[in-house]
């Protein structure tokens, strides 16, 4: 995530635009940030600035620390803070009076005991911190392999090193309680570091890892949402949404938090509607509500003996019929109050921009030319040069049993004559030597010939 000033790209890791390397005064280059709208205002005379600062660690984890050394800190400074044991390294995200407001929001007493800031991080602290961050990803893969080998029903979602590389915190999710005593021993033996296991919820896991939602934007829990309110299926029913768990669930596997965003608006709009279980009593029969449209103010009713045929009524008409029924009177039928539905004409796409056809690059189909000798037959166009004959297919070899008898050498062939002037004897001779291709000849027939 980046602010509007430095989101135009980066070069060598340095954001363009605001030229503050992602540490601009708005502090919107990081997730779960707070806009410092008091940054350009000076304090009244004689008042000292608030001595606590807000520091961000990996994946949006924030904590408050007291500046006991009275260091000159600003947003974006890398500081070494108190930890148990050793020290941790983080980035300052907020200073001044707004830190007091954030502490009250997170139920932290500003006057109570708060860990302190040791110093601004030196180059050695930053080098150790960056090296430990590079070890997290391969360690996570190995840790999952060990957990699978022990057949533990848990998922290790993330690993966070402490700034001085003295401790590693393993974040995991599980449905039930997990006995990971042997797992910690294997981790300490494999990684040679102090291990701390911390269980988080599925929503907290999605907030730490981040991602893109079905709306195409970054997850709300990883950008700005800090309080996770309970979401139930009643929110989907009030908004007339299909109760499909695949569409209503987010990346955490729970119902989407955005179902609560417009719920209050829908509840206010439904105050002017009759209840869904409202029945209309008519002389033709009783009618029950099937569906309603909050935006158009329409309700669909159907008779109890014919649920397939629905009738559209306006909310005012439904209230009028309900008032008549309260007087123990029945109307003649719903059709007298029904509204005619106007079918919207589908808008077809027209070539208003001057776009060409999608098939303009396709090769044209080859046309088949008719054969003059056989009008009903067609000849396919080939790439054979003109004047060259088409090679004849090879004749299949004859079987031994049906082989045609060879002609004797001294046997005289009939002279070629015209078909019209041919004698009857030549026609019989031609017919005699005409082989029957469908039926193979026998040896007896060959001897007769």
Buried (B, 14 or more C-beta within 10 A) or exposed (E): BBBEBBBEEBEEEEBEBBEBEBBBBBBBBBBBBBEBEEBEEEEEEEEEEBBBBBBBBBBBBBBBBBBEEEBEBEBBBBBBBBBEEBBBBBBBBBBBBBBBBBBEEEEBEBEEEBBBBBEBBEEEBBEBBEEBBEBBEEBBEEBBEBBEEBEBEBBBBBBBBBBBBBBBBBBBBBEEEBEBEEBBEBBEEBBEBBBEBEBBEBBBBBBBBBEEBEEEEBBBBBBBBEEBEEBEEEBBEBBEEEEEEEEBEBBBEBBBBBBBEEBEEEEEEBEEBBEEEBEBBBEBBEBBBEEBEBEEBBBBBBBEEEEEEBBBBBBEBBBBBBEBBEEEEBBEBBEEBBEEEEEEEEEEEEEEEEEEEEEEEEEEEEEEEEEEEEEEEEEEEEEEEEEEEEEEEEEEEEEEEBEEEEEEEEEEEEEEEEEEEBEEEBEEBEEEEEEEEEEBBEEEEEEEE
